[in-house]
């Protein structure tokens, strides 16, 4: 019995640090319903990015900003029921039967009125004043400091309780708020968990990304693939030669596309963009974080897809898939892969070579060009140059451009 009590006391001591200054700009949206974790809530909502939402984009903050713009008209039916605050609350009610103390649409509107009133008076209102009855499980008193958790491998926090108090302070222009930090257990956001499941992140080095992921909690992670600089170089090369997707829709394919950053970039340029990737976790990042469709990122082995592809693509990128074949570490030879890329390319093929490859030194460019001429039908081979990653360290890639 004494051992059980000691364990409970130790857990309570580890869980909370009283009254510290919390920087509001580093607080991310967390679970909003009782004892459901953020991971469970994001899974139920089918949106892995919910746990990565910075406070500036919270529905609570947007409600106050909307009130500043349109005043009491905000609570009219045609206006209020279209707000992100109502949609967020109604989703919680549909999934869990309540949002804070709300059970129906009118309760949500009453909660919003109370929230705006506390914002205008810059002070919390009592639970009885807003409800007429006591608080429900999982909702603390409005006079209680908000509670956050530490997000692992980042400088951010995850809101656990007091979302309205945090949002009100941010909307009032405060940079910090006094609150409690649960130091145990520290958590990963759903987006971090999904990214770390990828086989392209070598354990135990977890804080690295393949291309860029626009989530605040991974903004400090090392980027292994220099996608931004490389994409600018490819875009400039295509523009100089008039290969732009305007009236005539051009197609693009990224082989071993990882998360699909290049796929999304080409789609933003107007291409009918596709990518193939064998790693399921990488595909999930593309589907859930980049919001790419399953027809844009296909879970397939690149070589098999190229062999079975019925028609060629105008632009093909293969930035990090050829090295393993050149080193002889795959059942498919580099010549077979190049032949498949050749038959799948209508206009331009971009190839990437990692540092350390036999062709990546200053003298290897000529030998690589000769190898390509001998193993494919490409007429022109042009080196695009070195592109270091954003941290200036780690692997680099030489983009070699082949013009059909």
GUPA-638413 format. One line per 8 residues: number of its first residue (from 1); their letters; for each residue y negated, z, x negated of C-alpha. Coordinates in steps of 0.001 Angstrom, whole numbers, plus 524288, in hexadecimal, padded with zeros to 5 digits. Each point is the difference from the previous one (the first is absolute). Layout:
! GUPA-638413
NUM	a	Y Z X  ...
! end
This chain:
! GUPA-638413
1	xxxxxxxx	80000 80000 80000  7F693 80374 7F503  8033A 7F32F 7F927  7FCD0 7F844 80C50  7F2FF 80718 80159  7FCD2 7FD89 7F1BB  802B0 7F18C 80194  7F76B 7FF37 80C19
9	xxxxxxxx	7F4ED 8071D 7F933  8012E 7F723 7F412  7FF99 7F3F4 808A9  7F3C2 804F5 806E3  7F95B 802DD 7F314  8031F 7F26F 7FAF1  7FBB4 7F930 80C63  7F1B9 80361 80036
17	xxxxxxxx	7F433 801DF 7F75C  7F4EF 80615 807AF  7F28E 7FA27 8014D  7FDB2 7F55E 7F611  7F63F 7F4D7 80002  806C5 7F3A3 804B0  7F985 7F2DE 7FCB8  7FFCD 7F8C7 80CEC
25	xxxxxxxx	8005A 7F24B 7FA59  80D6C 802FE 7FA30  80642 80495 80CC7  809C7 7F6BB 80651  804BE 80012 80E07  80BE8 80892 80234  808C5 80409 80B32  7F8BB 802A9 80CAD
33	xxxxxxxx	80AD4 80585 8087F  805AC 80D98 7FE4A  80AAE 800E4 7F5FB  80272 7F17D 7FE24  7FE27 7FC1B 7F1C8  7F740 7F4AF 7FC34  80BFD 7F826 7FC09  8065D 8023D 80D49
41	xxxxxxxx	7F35E 7FCD1 8071B  7FDFB 7F359 7F853  80E19 7FC1F 8027E  7FEBE 8027F 80E99  7F35A 7F81D 80068  80620 7F51F 7F7BA  7F430 8001E 7F702  8021F 80492 7F20C
49	xxxxxxxx	7F15B 7FF07 7FD1A  7FC3E 80ADB 8096F  80213 80A13 7F54B  7F730 7F843 7F6C3  7F411 7FF6F 808D4  7F3C2 8058D 7F95C  7F76B 808E0 80809  7F563 7F59E 80135
57	xxxxxxxx	80948 7F7FC 8087B  805A3 80AF4 8085B  7FF34 7FDF0 80EC7  7F927 80D2D 800DF  7F4FB 7FB88 7F704  7FED6 7F2D1 806C6  7FE5A 806F4 80D18  7F444 8078D 7FAF3
65	xxxxxxxx	7FA29 7F3E9 7F9C9  801B8 7F8A2 80CC8  7F940 80B0D 80757  7F47F 7FF08 7F6A7  7FEDF 7F19F 803A2  801AE 8003C 80ECB  7FE45 80E2B 8045E  805E5 804E5 80CD3
73	xxxxxxxx	80407 7F24D 803D9  80B3B 80200 7F68A  80737 807DC 80A71  7FFBE 7F531 80A39  80D74 7FA92 80330  7FD4A 7F275 7FAB9  7FB8F 805B4 7F303  807A8 80C78 7FD75
81	xxxxxxxx	80D94 7FAB4 802D3  7FE15 7F568 7F5BF  7FC4F 80954 7F4FC  80920 80263 7F490  7FF36 80E95 80329  805E8 7FDF4 80D77  80A44 7F683 7FAE4  80410 809BC 7F592
89	xxxxxxxx	800A6 80B46 809AF  80726 7F80F 80A3C  80A1C 7FB9B 7F625  802D4 80E41 7FCC5  80113 8035A 80E7B  8094F 7F4A8 8025B  80887 80402 7F47F  7FF7E 80ED5 800C3
97	xxxxxxxx	7FA05 8030D 80D66  7F3BB 80621 7FA5E  7F4BB 7FE4A 7F687  7FA48 80D21 7FBC1  7FF2A 80604 80DB3  7FEC2 7F330 8077F  80A50 7FB7B 809A5  7F991 7F46C 806DF
105	xxxxxxxx	7F4C1 7F64B 7FF03  7F5D8 80914 805E5  803E3 80AD6 7F6BE  7FD61 7F6B0 7F4AF  7F284 7FCFE 80585  7FD32 80E97 80190  8045C 80234 7F1E7  7F702 7F522 7FB71
113	xxxxxxxx	7F477 805E3 80768  802BE 80D23 7F9E6  80107 7F9C2 7F295  7F2FD 7F8E7 80177  7F998 80C73 804F7  80493 807A9 7F424  7FAEC 7F4EB 7F76E  7F28E 8003E 8065E
121	xxxxxxxx	7FEE6 80EBF 7FEBB  80614 80016 7F261  8089D 80B84 80391  80DDE 80222 804FD  801E5 8033C 80E50  8099B 80A49 80411  80D6A 7FC64 8051A  7FD15 8061A 80D37
129	xxxxxxxx	7F33A 7F894 800FD  8069D 7F2E5 7FE8B  80CAF 802E6 80735  7FF37 80B8B 808C5  80CF6 8049D 7FA73  80671 8032A 7F31F  80364 7F69F 7F4F7  80D08 7F91E 7FF5B
137	xxxxxxxx	80A0E 80069 7F531  7FB8D 7F911 7F39F  7F15D 8008A 8032E  7F857 80A9B 7F91E  7F355 8063F 80462  7F397 7F827 7FDF8  7FAAE 80B32 7F7D4  80B7A 7FF22 7F6C9
145	xxxxxxxx	7FE4D 7F87D 7F328  806C7 7F2BA 7FFE8  80CB6 7FECF 7F887  803EB 7F511 7F6B8  80B55 7FD24 7F6F0  7FFAF 7FA75 7F245  80481 7F1E8 7FF11  808B2 7FEA4 7F41C
153	xxxxxxxx	7FCAA 7F675 7F514  7F205 7FE95 804DA  7F2FA 80711 80158  800A4 7FFF6 80EDC  80378 8098B 80ACC  80700 7FE4F 80CEC  7FA59 80653 80C38  80985 80974 8067E
161	xxxxxxxx	7F74D 806E2 809DD  7F1B3 7FF4F 803D8  7FE32 7F14A 800A5  7F455 80160 80934  7F994 80A19 7F729  801C2 7F74A 7F419  7FAE0 7F407 80734  7F439 80757 80561
169	xxxxxxxx	7FC3E 804C6 7F277  8014C 7F245 7FA6A  7F80D 7F9DE 80B0A  7F555 80A2C 7FDCE  7FED5 7FB88 7F1EE  806CB 80B50 7F93A  8072E 7FCD2 7F370  80849 80C58 7FFBD
177	xxxxxxxx	805BE 8097C 809D2  805DA 80D5F 7FDD3  80E4B 8000A 803CD  80DE2 8037C 7FC76  808A4 7F803 7F718  80EB6 800D4 80196  80465 7FEBF 7F1EF  80E6B 8001D 80372
185	xxxxxxxx	8064C 7F716 802D2  7F7D9 7F4D2 7FAB4  802C5 7F351 80711  80028 7F15B 7FE02  7F9D4 7F780 80A53  808F6 7F690 8074E  7FA05 7F4B8 7F856  802BE 806A5 7F2EA
193	xxxxxxxx	80E03 802C1 8041C  80214 7F1DF 803DA  7FA46 7FAC8 7F350  80830 80927 7F794  80C7D 7FB48 80679  7FE06 7F2D5 7F99E  8098D 7FC72 7F55A  7F4A3 7FA11 7F867
201	xxxxxxxx	7FA97 80D8E 7FD12  80821 80598 7F507  80302 80E72 8018D  7FB47 80995 7FB43  7F332 7F881 7FE17  7FBAC 8003C 80E11  7F157 7FE18 7FF6E  7FFEA 7F14C 7FE7C
209	xxxxxxxx	7FECC 7F48E 8093E  804D6 7F21C 7FF1B  7F3C7 7F977 80595  7F4B9 80757 8063F  801DA 80854 80C2F  7F365 80372 80708  8033B 80E23 80355  7F6D2 80AA8 7FB10
217	xxxxxxxx	80ADF 8090A 7FB84  80561 7F5BC 7F679  7F2DB 7FB11 7FB2F  80202 806E1 7F2F7  80D8F 7FA86 7FD8A  80225 7F615 7F53D  80122 7F1EC 8048F  80AD8 7F8F1 7F8A2
225	xxxxxxxx	7FD42 7F23A 804BF  7F251 7FA50 7FDC0  7FF72 7F9F1 80D7C  7F13F 7FFCF 80215  7FC32 7F95D 7F335  80B7F 7F6BA 800B9  7FD08 7FC34 80E0B  7F1E6 7FCEA 7FC70
233	xxxxxxxx	80492 7F728 7F501  809B3 7F900 808D3  7F5F7 7FE85 80AD0  7F5FB 7FA5B 7F679  809F4 7F672 7FA78  803E1 7FB23 80D7F  7F1CF 7FEC5 8044B  7FC76 7F7F8 7F406
241	xxxxxxxx	80AA0 7F64B 80392  7FCF3 7FFA3 80E78  80C7B 806DD 8040C  7FA15 80806 80AE7  80534 80280 80D8A  7F589 7FB5A 80976  80300 7F615 80A7F  80D69 7FCBD 7FA7C
249	xxxxxxxx	807CA 80CA0 7FFBC  8068C 801CB 7F2CE  80BE4 80875 7FD98  802A9 80A0A 7F557  80BCE 807C4 7FB99  80092 80C07 7F742  80D7D 801EE 7FA02  803CE 80E50 7FE0D
257	xxxxxxxx	7F344 8039D 806B7  80177 80ED9 7FED1  7F716 8061C 80A61  7FA3F 7F2D9 803EE  7F24C 80167 7FA60  7FFCC 7F1D2 7FB5A  8054F 7FBA7 80D31  7F4F5 806E0 806FE
265	xxxxxxxx	7F5EC 7FA9A 7F676  80470 7F1F7 80243  80050 80254 80EB6  7F1C5 8048B 7FF40  7FCDA 7F318 7F936  8057E 7F8A8 80BA3  80D79 7FCA8 7FAC2  80C60 800EA 80800
273	xxxxxxxx	804C9 80A7B 7F6A2  80DCD 8051F 7FE5B  806ED 808AB 7F648  80DFF 803BC 7FCF2  80428 80D3F 7FAA2  80D69 80640 7FECD  7FB70 80E3E 7FF21  7FFFE 805AA 80DC7
281	xxxxxxxx	7F5FE 80A90 7FCE5  7F692 7F5E2 7FA7D  8018A 7F801 80C5B  7FD25 80C18 8081A  7F355 80204 7F86A  7FC2B 7F209 8032D  803AA 8015D 80E40  7FA5C 80D83 80275
289	xxxxxxxx	7F49F 8016D 7F676  7FB5C 7F207 7FDFD  802E4 7FCEB 80E60  80734 7F384 7FC6F  809AA 7FAA8 809D1  80E7F 7FF05 7FD53  7FEA5 7F14C 7FFFE  7F5F1 80120 7F505
297	xxxxxxxx	8080C 8091A 7F763  80E6F 7FCB8 80086  80A40 80914 7FA84  807C2 7F668 7F7EE  803D2 7FD8D 7F1E7  7F62F 7F65C 7FA84  8099A 7F666 7F9ED  8086C 7FF6B 80C3E
305	xxxxxxxx	7F404 7FD8E 80873  7FB54 7F50F 7F708  80D44 7F951 8006B  80094 8009A 80ED3  7F1BE 7FCAB 8027D  7FF45 7F35A 80788  7F24C 7FB98 7FC3E  7F73C 80256 7F41C
313	xxxxxxxx	7F3C6 8085A 7FFDB  7F2B3 7FB43 7FB5C  7FDF3 80BCD 7F715  80ADD 80895 7FA7E  7FE01 80C6E 7F81D  80AB1 80660 7F7E6  7F8D4 80A4B 7F830  80A74 80982 7FB8E
321	xxxxxxxx	80D2F 7FA9E 80426  802E9 7F695 7F4D6  800B3 809B6 7F4AF  80CF7 805FC 803E2  805F8 7F263 8005A  7FA13 7FC43 7F2DE  80620 80C29 7F9FE  80D3D 7FC46 8058C
329	xxxxxxxx	800F7 80C67 80831  8033B 7F927 80CC1  80B65 7F805 804F4  7F6B9 7F482 80211  7FABC 7F909 7F3F9  7F180 7FDC3 7FDB3  80243 7F143 800A1  80606 8013B 80D95
337	xxxxxxxx	7F486 80834 804B9  7F622 7F66F 7FA6E  8072F 7F4B3 80677  7FF7E 80712 80D1C  7F180 802CF 7FE28  7FDC0 7F1CA 7FC66  8065C 7FAE7 80C64  7F86F 809F4 80853
345	xxxxxxxx	7F283 7FCA1 7FA60  7F7B8 7F50A 80586  7F354 801C1 7F826  7FEB8 80C03 7F74D  80918 80A4D 7FA78  7FAAC 80C69 7F9DA  8096C 806C8 7F6B4  7FE28 80D54 7F9C3
353	xxxxxxxx	805A5 804AF 7F320  80000 80E6C 7FC8F  7FC4A 804AE 7F27E  80BF3 800B7 7F763  8062C 7F38B 80538  80442 7F675 7F567  7F598 7F668 804A9  7F4E6 809D0 8016F
361	xxxxxxxx	7FAD5 7FF8F 7F206  7F5BC 7F68B 7FACD  80A40 7F664 7FB24  8087B 800F2 80C13  7F6FA 7F877 8090A  80391 7F2F3 7F9F6  80E7D 80301 8001F  7FEFD 80466 80E29
369	xxxxxxxx	7F8F6 7F37A 803C5  80A80 7F808 7F933  80AAC 80790 806FF  7F972 7FDA1 80D2D  7FE69 7F163 7FD64  80E50 7FF1D 7FC6D  80534 807D6 80B81  7F721 7FB57 80B13
377	xxxxxxxx	7F7E7 7F4A4 8050C  7F2C6 8068A 7FDA5  7F69A 7F6E5 7F90E  7F51C 8095A 7FC26  80154 80DD3 7FA9B  7F3A4 80813 7FE40  7FEE5 80E31 7FB86  7F701 807DF 808BE
385	xxxxxxxx	7FE30 80B47 7F66A  802CC 80E77 7FEB7  7FD03 8096E 80B00  8007B 80E95 7FCFB  8022E 80984 80B16  7F530 80871 805A2  80301 80B7F 7F728  7FFA5 7F76A 7F3D3
393	xxxxxxxx	80D83 80453 7FBC4  80E2E 7FD7E 80325  805D8 7F28A 8020F  7F7E7 7F3AF 7FFE2  8033C 7F2AF 80540  7FCE6 7F247 7FB49  7FDEE 7F749 80BB7  80535 7F2A5 7FC88
401	xxxx	7FBDF 7F561 80951  808A2 7F45C 802DB  7FA18 7F456 80702  809D1 7F711 806CE
! end
